[in-house]
Amino acid sequence: MTAPVIRRVRHELKRRDLTVRQTERLTPNMLRITLEGPELADFASGSFDDHLKVFIPQKEGDPQMRDYTPRRFDNDAQQLVIDFADHGEGPAASWARNAKEGDALKIGGPRGSRIIEGDIAHWVLIGDESALPAIGRKVEELPAGVTATVIAAVPSADDIQTFDTSADVSVTWVYRPFDQATDAAPFVDAIETLDLPENTFVWIATEAGVAKTLREKMLERGHPLTWLKAAGYWVSGQAESSIKDLDA
Ligand SMILES: Cc1cc2nc3c(=O)[nH]c(=O)nc-3n(C[C@H](O)[C@H](O)[C@H](O)COP(=O)(O)OP(=O)(O)OC[C@H]3O[C@@H](n4cnc5c(N)ncnc54)[C@H](O)[C@@H]3O)c2cc1C
């Protein structure tokens, strides 16, 4: 089996001034914000795990920057959807909780995409709330004939999301409160019985410590490193912190 390659695509780095078009509490702990603006006509995002910066205005001083996934975008309609996990206190989560139609939000990027390409027959996508937007986007982009297994952690069954897809996807939801999001155990239990057929690409994005543990567990199971990508989408106890590629 030939290992997948990660093709890097650069995008012109642009900042865009957008306006909130719609806010929706998608599930009890996930806020969906639809942004719009003519500057989205040439917005580009080539991979499900791209990220952009949101610039959260502060009462005093510079805006706070945080990383978010372009969940969905439409150049013709000039709209961009971002899903914010309502994890508690933090400038981005608090902004999303209070956002209303007409509010302004500046975004920057994505500055590039790292597109995972190859003869991938099966995807395993493992993540917490912060990764659900990327997982949802990937599942929706998968073509017919491909299979995927998702393991996603959320606080409760009320946070289950449904995804439209042509692929054959099975989803295992793992329940634990936000304050236990740094515990890898619920994921470890779920991955122990995971089927890993040939040509399976495993993608992991959770809290950084959890991601490290899960990456190790996959390697212990004999899964090749070239068929694995793991990221810490946030770091417990640290604001504005991530490890975007645990192997970089
Ligand atoms: C490539 C990439 C893509 C991402 N895409 C998304 C996305 O689409 N949607 C999304 O919701 N998040 C996403 N994240 C995660 C997001 O950037 C962080 O959760 C970010 O820290 C949130 O900012 P904040 O201002 O709300 O909290 P911060 O001020 O950064 O953090 C405040 C406190 O909250 C804790 N914390 C931060 N995030 C979480 C969390 N998810 N659960 C529990 N505790 C947390 C921190 O450890 C800290 O103690 C992504 C991260 C990366 C690296």
PDBQT file of the ligand as one rigid body, heavy atoms in Angstrom, charges set to zero:
ROOT
HETATM    1  C1  LIG A 301      -7.058  23.795  13.445  1.00  0.00    +0.000 C 
HETATM    2  C2  LIG A 301      -8.091  24.108  14.516  1.00  0.00    +0.000 A 
HETATM    3  C3  LIG A 301      -9.440  24.182  14.193  1.00  0.00    +0.000 A 
HETATM    4  C4  LIG A 301     -10.401  24.426  15.188  1.00  0.00    +0.000 A 
HETATM    5  N1  LIG A 301     -11.724  24.496  14.845  1.00  0.00    +0.000 NA
HETATM    6  C5  LIG A 301     -12.657  24.721  15.811  1.00  0.00    +0.000 A 
HETATM    7  C6  LIG A 301     -14.047  24.819  15.465  1.00  0.00    +0.000 A 
HETATM    8  O1  LIG A 301     -14.434  24.811  14.287  1.00  0.00    +0.000 OA
HETATM    9  N2  LIG A 301     -14.939  24.979  16.480  1.00  0.00    +0.000 N 
HETATM   10  C7  LIG A 301     -14.540  25.031  17.794  1.00  0.00    +0.000 A 
HETATM   11  O2  LIG A 301     -15.398  25.168  18.677  1.00  0.00    +0.000 OA
HETATM   12  N3  LIG A 301     -13.229  24.989  18.146  1.00  0.00    +0.000 NA
HETATM   13  C8  LIG A 301     -12.297  24.847  17.178  1.00  0.00    +0.000 A 
HETATM   14  N4  LIG A 301     -10.973  24.803  17.513  1.00  0.00    +0.000 N 
HETATM   15  C9  LIG A 301     -10.605  24.936  18.948  1.00  0.00    +0.000 C 
HETATM   16  C10 LIG A 301     -10.597  26.403  19.391  1.00  0.00    +0.000 C 
HETATM   17  O3  LIG A 301      -9.627  27.133  18.665  1.00  0.00    +0.000 OA
HETATM   18  C11 LIG A 301     -10.257  26.432  20.902  1.00  0.00    +0.000 C 
HETATM   19  O4  LIG A 301     -11.231  25.709  21.617  1.00  0.00    +0.000 OA
HETATM   20  C12 LIG A 301     -10.122  27.827  21.429  1.00  0.00    +0.000 C 
HETATM   21  O5  LIG A 301      -9.252  27.780  22.557  1.00  0.00    +0.000 OA
HETATM   22  C13 LIG A 301     -11.441  28.477  21.836  1.00  0.00    +0.000 C 
HETATM   23  O6  LIG A 301     -11.201  29.809  22.192  1.00  0.00    +0.000 OA
HETATM   24  P1  LIG A 301     -11.939  30.515  23.419  1.00  0.00    +0.000 P 
HETATM   25  O7  LIG A 301     -11.622  31.969  23.293  1.00  0.00    +0.000 OA
HETATM   26  O8  LIG A 301     -13.361  30.087  23.472  1.00  0.00    +0.000 OA
HETATM   27  O9  LIG A 301     -11.206  29.905  24.709  1.00  0.00    +0.000 OA
HETATM   28  P2  LIG A 301      -9.698  30.214  25.227  1.00  0.00    +0.000 P 
HETATM   29  O10 LIG A 301      -9.594  31.592  25.742  1.00  0.00    +0.000 OA
HETATM   30  O11 LIG A 301      -8.722  29.836  24.138  1.00  0.00    +0.000 OA
HETATM   31  O12 LIG A 301      -9.558  29.173  26.415  1.00  0.00    +0.000 OA
HETATM   32  C14 LIG A 301     -10.156  29.416  27.705  1.00  0.00    +0.000 C 
HETATM   33  C15 LIG A 301     -10.141  28.118  28.511  1.00  0.00    +0.000 C 
HETATM   34  O13 LIG A 301     -11.029  27.178  27.919  1.00  0.00    +0.000 OA
HETATM   35  C16 LIG A 301     -10.368  25.946  27.656  1.00  0.00    +0.000 C 
HETATM   36  N5  LIG A 301     -10.903  25.423  26.381  1.00  0.00    +0.000 N 
HETATM   37  C17 LIG A 301     -10.659  25.906  25.128  1.00  0.00    +0.000 A 
HETATM   38  N6  LIG A 301     -11.329  25.199  24.202  1.00  0.00    +0.000 NA
HETATM   39  C18 LIG A 301     -12.014  24.241  24.875  1.00  0.00    +0.000 A 
HETATM   40  C19 LIG A 301     -12.870  23.176  24.455  1.00  0.00    +0.000 A 
HETATM   41  N7  LIG A 301     -13.179  22.972  23.155  1.00  0.00    +0.000 N 
HETATM   42  N8  LIG A 301     -13.414  22.389  25.409  1.00  0.00    +0.000 NA
HETATM   43  C20 LIG A 301     -13.139  22.583  26.734  1.00  0.00    +0.000 A 
HETATM   44  N9  LIG A 301     -12.307  23.562  27.184  1.00  0.00    +0.000 NA
HETATM   45  C21 LIG A 301     -11.757  24.374  26.259  1.00  0.00    +0.000 A 
HETATM   46  C22 LIG A 301      -8.885  26.313  27.568  1.00  0.00    +0.000 C 
HETATM   47  O14 LIG A 301      -8.045  25.234  27.883  1.00  0.00    +0.000 OA
HETATM   48  C23 LIG A 301      -8.771  27.446  28.548  1.00  0.00    +0.000 C 
HETATM   49  O15 LIG A 301      -8.587  26.935  29.866  1.00  0.00    +0.000 OA
HETATM   50  C24 LIG A 301      -9.994  24.602  16.533  1.00  0.00    +0.000 A 
HETATM   51  C25 LIG A 301      -8.624  24.560  16.848  1.00  0.00    +0.000 A 
HETATM   52  C26 LIG A 301      -7.680  24.311  15.858  1.00  0.00    +0.000 A 
HETATM   53  C27 LIG A 301      -6.225  24.267  16.219  1.00  0.00    +0.000 C 
ENDROOT
TORSDOF 0
